[in-house]
């Protein structure tokens, strides 16, 4: 069976990229199709023998500022030819699901979320009235196309219960859930002493709500370590007091050391799934998470973490104080994370393909 993989853009590193690497393990001969590819910011993609890009690859700044070309993304993916493939797997939170395949080619869509800036995250992306007005026609066009594009896959897999509900709400389609894979450490760290700091592992962009945690920890004056980079890095550092440490982007080996010494992981954002929550649990580190989105699938109240209900510093502070009175069972945390292992993901994903 000849297979191709499709992804929105290859210019960063995160949870979706980890999924792509597991799919590459499963289908090592499958080439990768994408709108733009930046080898400098996505060195992980070098494992693919072939990466095919769209016409946008030659456009100015497209590899680093793809958002400028959002109106052209539909055409970029519709221009690919998949006539020689038996199965195409799209991994997408935007336009990759809109590829066009012939009837004899099956299309399986692994949906990370319906296009966030058009649907569930619209208010976050278009906060000002002026921006809403000037983008109105473009957004209307993209929403119409997005709905049509979502009908093209033969089957849709959602990454979480929250995404399953969004796919039904925005696209009117049923989907089944296959949770993304978590790399479970070969030797879990169970008996290390409870660390002295709280930890955030995140891209430093608006919807991740790291600013909320910074404001909370400015008041608490407790140690917080922030791992990650992004457009808000500079402003967050300016707001943070001396008890908050920013360590930038880390290698997997460096990140493991921070997990091993952490008291708890803080997740102030609404995640589509939230692989980092399970990464933390795989090292016996509990999670303090906003009670919405993918956290409902990955965190068990009072067993693997503590929830807070409002995205405010005060609500997070109350959860942290509640956490200080709780004593989690580290073996239980690790056992829970193992339910989302790479082996289980592969088995469930292959079952969907077989049924398709």
C-alpha positions in Angstrom: 0.0 0.0 0.0 1.4 3.4 -1.0 0.9 6.0 1.6 1.5 9.8 1.8 1.5 12.1 4.9 0.2 15.7 4.8 0.8 18.4 7.4 -0.2 22.1 7.5 3.4 23.5 7.7 6.8 22.2 8.8 8.5 25.1 10.6 8.2 24.4 14.3 8.4 21.7 17.0 5.5 20.6 19.3 3.0 17.9 20.0 1.7 17.5 16.4 5.3 17.1 15.2 5.8 14.2 17.6 2.7 12.6 16.1 4.2 12.9 12.6 7.4 11.2 13.7 5.5 8.3 15.1 3.6 8.0 11.8 6.9 8.1 10.1 8.0 5.1 12.2 4.8 3.3 11.1 5.2 4.2 7.5 8.9 5.0 6.9 8.5 5.1 3.1 5.7 7.7 3.1 6.7 11.2 1.8 5.5 14.3 3.6 3.5 17.0 1.8 3.2 20.5 3.3 2.6 24.1 2.4 6.0 25.4 3.6 9.1 23.8 5.1 11.8 25.6 7.1 14.7 23.1 7.7 16.3 25.6 10.2 13.4 25.7 12.6 12.2 22.1 11.9 15.4 19.9 11.9 13.3 17.0 13.1 11.8 16.6 9.6 15.1 15.5 8.1 14.1 11.9 8.8 11.6 12.1 5.9 13.2 10.9 2.6 11.0 13.3 0.6 9.3 16.5 1.6 7.1 18.1 -1.0 6.2 21.8 -0.6 3.5 24.0 -2.3 4.1 27.0 -4.4 4.1 29.1 -1.2 7.6 27.8 -0.4 9.0 30.4 -2.8 6.9 33.3 -1.5 8.7 36.0 0.7 8.7 35.2 4.4 6.2 32.3 4.0 8.5 29.8 5.8 8.5 32.0 9.0 5.3 34.0 8.7 2.8 31.7 7.0 -0.2 33.5 8.6 0.3 36.3 5.9 -0.8 33.8 3.3 -3.8 32.2 5.0 -6.1 33.1 2.1 -3.8 31.1 -0.2 -3.6 28.0 1.9 -6.7 26.3 0.4 -5.2 26.6 -3.1 -1.8 25.4 -1.8 -3.2 22.1 -0.6 -5.7 21.7 -3.5 -2.8 21.9 -5.9 -1.1 18.6 -4.7 -1.6 15.5 -6.8 -2.2 12.3 -4.8 -3.1 10.1 -7.8 -0.4 7.6 -7.1 -1.4 6.8 -3.5 -3.7 4.3 -1.9 -4.0 6.2 1.3 -3.3 9.8 2.3 -3.1 10.7 6.0 -3.5 14.4 6.8 -2.5 15.7 10.2 -4.0 19.1 10.5 -5.4 22.0 12.5 -5.9 24.1 9.4 -5.9 23.5 5.6 -4.3 20.1 5.1 -7.6 18.3 5.3 -8.6 20.2 2.1 -6.5 18.1 -0.2 -8.3 16.6 -3.2 -8.0 12.8 -3.8 -9.5 10.5 -6.4 -12.2 8.1 -5.4 -9.8 5.1 -5.3 -7.5 7.0 -2.8 -8.6 6.9 0.8 -8.1 10.0 2.9 -7.8 9.7 6.7 -7.7 13.0 8.6 -6.1 13.2 12.0 -7.7 16.4 13.3 -5.8 18.3 15.9 -8.7 20.8 16.0 -11.0 22.6 13.6 -9.1 25.7 12.3 -8.7 27.5 15.6 -8.6 31.1 14.3 -11.8 30.6 12.3 -13.9 28.8 15.0 -13.1 28.1 18.7 -10.3 30.7 18.9 -11.8 33.4 16.7 -12.4 35.9 19.6 -8.8 35.3 20.8 -7.3 35.9 17.4 -9.5 38.9 16.4 -9.8 40.8 19.6 -10.3 44.3 18.1 -13.4 45.5 16.4 -11.3 47.0 13.6 -9.5 43.7 12.9 -12.8 41.9 12.8 -14.2 44.4 10.2 -11.2 44.4 7.9 -10.9 40.6 7.9 -14.6 39.9 7.7 -14.7 38.9 4.0 -11.5 36.8 4.2 -12.8 35.0 7.3 -16.2 34.4 5.7 -14.4 32.9 2.6 -12.1 30.7 4.7 -15.0 29.5 6.9 -17.0 28.4 3.9 -14.0 26.7 2.4 -13.1 25.0 5.7 -16.6 23.5 6.0 -16.4 22.1 2.5 -12.8 20.9 3.0 -13.8 19.0 6.2 -16.2 16.9 4.1 -13.4 15.6 1.9 -11.7 13.0 4.2 -13.2 9.5 4.1 -12.9 9.4 7.9 -11.8 11.9 10.6 -10.0 11.0 13.8 -10.1 13.5 16.7 -7.3 13.8 19.2 -9.5 14.4 22.2 -13.1 14.5 23.5 -13.0 18.3 23.1 -11.9 18.1 19.5 -14.5 15.4 18.8 -17.2 17.9 20.0 -15.8 20.7 17.9 -15.7 18.6 14.7 -19.4 17.8 15.2 -20.2 21.4 16.0 -18.4 23.2 13.2 -18.2 20.5 10.5 -21.3 18.4 11.3 -19.3 15.2 11.2 -18.8 12.3 13.5 -15.3 11.3 14.4 -13.6 8.7 16.6 -10.9 9.5 19.2 -7.4 8.2 19.0 -5.3 10.0 21.6 -1.8 11.2 20.5 1.2 9.1 21.7 3.4 9.9 24.7 7.0 8.8 24.9 7.1 6.9 28.1 10.6 6.9 29.7 12.2 3.5 29.9 13.1 4.1 33.6 10.6 6.3 35.3 11.7 8.5 38.1 9.5 7.6 41.0 11.5 8.2 44.2 13.1 11.6 43.6 12.2 14.1 46.3 9.3 16.5 45.6 11.0 19.4 43.8 11.2 22.9 44.9 9.8 24.6 41.8 6.7 24.6 39.6 7.1 24.1 35.9 5.6 25.4 32.6 6.5 23.8 29.3 4.8 25.7 26.5 5.2 27.9 23.4 5.1 31.5 24.7 2.1 32.7 22.6 -1.2 34.4 23.6 -3.6 31.5 23.8 -1.3 29.5 26.0 -2.1 31.9 28.8 1.4 31.9 30.3 0.8 35.5 31.3 -1.9 34.3 33.7 0.6 32.0 35.5 3.2 34.8 35.6 0.7 37.1 37.4 -0.3 34.4 39.8 3.3 33.5 40.7 4.2 37.2 41.0 1.7 37.2 43.9 2.7 33.9 45.3 6.4 34.5 45.1 6.9 30.8 44.6 9.6 29.5 42.2 8.4 28.9 38.7 10.5 27.7 35.7 9.2 28.4 32.2 10.4 26.3 29.3 9.8 27.4 25.8 10.0 30.3 23.3 7.6 32.4 21.4 6.3 35.8 20.4 5.5 36.8 24.0 8.8 35.8 25.5 10.1 39.4 25.8 6.9 40.8 27.4 6.5 37.9 29.8 10.1 38.3 31.0 9.5 42.0 31.6 6.4 41.3 33.7 7.9 38.4 35.7 9.5 38.9 39.1 12.8 37.3 40.2 11.1 34.1 41.4 10.3 33.2 37.8 13.0 31.8 35.6 12.9 31.5 31.8 15.2 28.9 30.3 14.2 29.0 26.6 14.0 26.0 24.3 15.5 22.8 25.6 16.6 19.5 24.2 14.6 16.5 25.3 17.5 15.4 27.5 17.6 18.9 29.2 13.8 18.9 29.6 13.9 15.5 31.4 16.0 17.1 34.1 13.5 19.8 34.7 10.7 17.3 34.9 12.6 15.2 37.4 13.0 18.2 39.7 9.5 19.7 39.4 6.9 19.9 42.1 4.1 20.2 39.6 3.4 21.2 36.0 1.2 24.3 35.5 -1.2 24.3 32.5 -3.2 27.6 32.4 -4.3 27.2 28.8 -7.2 25.3 27.2 -5.4 22.6 25.2 -6.8 20.6 22.3 -5.1 17.6 24.0 -2.0 18.6 26.0 0.8 16.1 25.5 2.9 17.9 28.1 0.5 17.0 30.9 1.1 13.3 30.2 4.8 13.8 29.7 4.9 15.3 33.2 2.9 12.4 34.6 5.2 9.8 33.0 7.9 11.2 35.3 5.6 11.1 38.4 4.9 14.9 38.2 1.3 16.0 38.9 -0.5 18.6 37.0 -2.4 21.8 37.9 -4.6 22.4 34.9 -7.4 24.6 33.6 -10.6 22.5 33.6 -11.4 22.6 30.0 -10.3 21.1 26.6 -8.0 18.1 26.4 -7.1 18.2 30.1 -10.4 16.5 30.8 -8.9 13.4 29.0 -5.4 13.6 30.4 -5.8 14.7 34.0 -7.7 12.8 36.7 -8.9 15.1 39.6 -7.2 14.4 42.9 -5.3 11.4 41.4 -3.0 12.9 38.8 -3.7 16.5 39.2 -5.7 19.5 40.5 -8.1 21.6 38.3 -9.0 25.3 38.5 -12.2 26.6 36.9 -11.5 30.1 35.7 -8.6 31.6 33.8 -7.7 34.1 36.4 -4.7 34.4 38.7 -6.9 34.1 41.7 -8.4 30.8 40.5 -5.0 29.4 39.8 -3.7 30.5 43.2 -6.5 28.7 45.0 -5.6 25.5 43.0 -1.9 25.8 44.0 -2.9 26.2 47.7 -5.1 23.1 47.4 -2.3 21.2 45.7 0.0 22.0 48.7 -2.3 20.0 50.9 -2.4 17.0 48.6 0.0 14.1 48.4 -0.1 12.4 45.0 0.9 8.8 44.4 3.7 8.9 41.9 3.2 5.3 40.7 -0.4 6.1 39.9 0.7 9.1 37.8 3.1 6.9 35.8 0.5 4.2 35.3 -2.0 6.7 34.0 0.5 8.1 31.5 1.3 4.7 30.2 -2.3 4.4 28.9 -1.4 6.9 26.2 1.8 5.1 25.1 3.1 5.1 21.5 2.4 1.4 21.2 -1.3 1.9 22.1 -1.5 4.8 19.6 0.0 2.7 16.8 -2.4 -0.2 17.5 -5.5 2.0 17.5 -4.4 4.0 14.5 -3.8 0.8 12.4 -7.2 -0.5 13.4 -8.8 2.6 12.0 -6.9 2.2 8.8 -7.9 -1.5 8.5 -11.6 -0.6 9.0 -11.2 2.2 6.4 
